[in-house]
Amino acid sequence: MTTVTTPDPQSELPGRIMAREMAEQPAVLRRILDEGAPAVRKAAQEIAARAPRFVLLTARGTSDNAALYAKYLLEVRLGLPCGLSSMSTTTAYGARPDLTDVLVVTVSQSGGSPDLVASTRAAREAGAITLAVTNNPDSPLAGVSEYHIDIMAGPEKALPATKTYTASLLALYLFVEGLRGGDGAPARGLPDLATGLLARQDEVRALAARYRFAERMVITSRGYGYPTAKEAALKLMETSYIPALAYSGADLLHGPLAMVDNVSPVIAVVTDGKGGEALQPVLDRLRGRGADLVVVGPRSQVEQASAGFVLPTDGVAEEVQPVLEIIPLQLLAYEVTIARGQDPDAPRALAKVTETH
């Protein structure tokens, strides 16, 4: 079996920190399942007893993509209406909506951004049930929230978030399962499957050669895979600086498809389930336009594309596949960036904690 070629953490090689943190993901997922799940279940049970009528999800950047995943879970698994917050309505315009019996879930790796803290505080004052999902239980965000879930990822030093993203997905999945009285059993196999994906880095390195000189990329998916497409685009942009546009497959057909031609690289994240079925007409149109189509998904879909990465989807519930889908795409962003002679640990103009107001 091929092993993960993580650079020596003591070396000065570019990307050594991001590589190490990607490699930690199976251990982080296992820690959440073994140690964190009881606390997540307890918070979920207490919130479920209060019967929230609506959910608002609040986040920025990578955490916003995790929140979008939670939106799919809440709407599909619970039938609970959800929305994504526009924080400026509170922080810039001073709006104070009535949030009585509304669950406000704020997702943030650091829990330190002022607008997240301010909007969560305002939501609680407006009657909301507030839950913070962070990697820092001592953060200001955790302090102003009624409930807190620790994603238990440990310190993350590389600027591109990797292990905190998959940890957030798993914690949010367990929370939603707790709301509906489930035990989260479909997630038990994720740590071992993640280990297997990380061991296939050589396959990803071969894919990265296709994109070394790319001027732009399009990433598409539907359903549970759409947050993965958005997170993959973000990772590629912030590490390699390639403009990467993420579209829902449905939105891609409503105009942006016109920019795709036979030299345009397109990555399709094909979740094995209803989301993948809904993406089929989009894949057919892309193949019809001669697009350079790379599929991340089941073997049957990869075999119909120009290239791809086969995900282990047999027996894996559709709703937990996003935890696995993003891993080869994190590796892809890393490998493309290294191939372009850049350091994915420290993208220009970025800070680990982004303080927006």
Salt bridges, closest charged atoms under 4 A:
GLU12 OE1 - ARG16 NH2 3.84
GLU24 OE1 - LYS163 NZ 2.54
ASP34 OD1 - ARG188 NH2 3.22
GLU46 OE2 - LYS42 NZ 2.63
GLU75 OE2 - LYS71 NZ 3.06
ASP115 OD2 - ARG60 NH2 2.93
GLU146 OE2 - ARG50 NH1 2.55
GLU156 OE1 - LYS352 NZ 3.10
GLU177 OE2 - ARG77 NH2 3.08
GLU177 OE1 - ARG180 NH1 3.30
ASP192 OD1 - ARG30 NH2 2.81
ASP202 OD1 - ARG205 NH1 2.63
GLU203 OE2 - ARG200 NE 2.84
GLU231 OE2 - LYS235 NZ 2.84
GLU238 OE2 - LYS235 NZ 2.73
ASP284 OD1 - ARG287 NH2 2.79
ASP292 OD1 - ARG210 NH2 2.28
GLU319 OE2 - ARG77 NH1 3.26
GLU335 OE2 - ARG205 NH2 3.12
